[in-house]
Amino acid sequence: MIQSVIHKLLVDLLRDDVKAMSTRKGDRSIPTEALVEFIAGGLFGMMKGWLAGKVRLSVEELNALFRRLAIPAIKSAFS
C-alpha cells in the first residue's frame, strides 16, 4: 500500500513536467499518461534500489542519473 502511494505521488509530480515537454512537439502517438507512468516507474525502481543499498550513489548523483536517462526518453517519445 505504501509503495502504491509513493508511486502515485511520483506520477503526480512528474505529470506537469512531461506535459510541458510534450507541448513542444507535435507528435501525440504516445499517450502522455503512459509516458508519465513509464518515467515514474523508472524513478521508483531507482529509488527502491538506492534505499536497499544496491545503488551506491549520493542523492545528487542519483538525481543526475535519473535525469540523464529520463529526459532523452521523454524527448524521443515526442519527436
Secondary structure as UniProt FT lines:
FT   HELIX           2..22
FT   TURN            23..24
FT   HELIX           32..51
FT   TURN            52..53
FT   HELIX           59..77
//
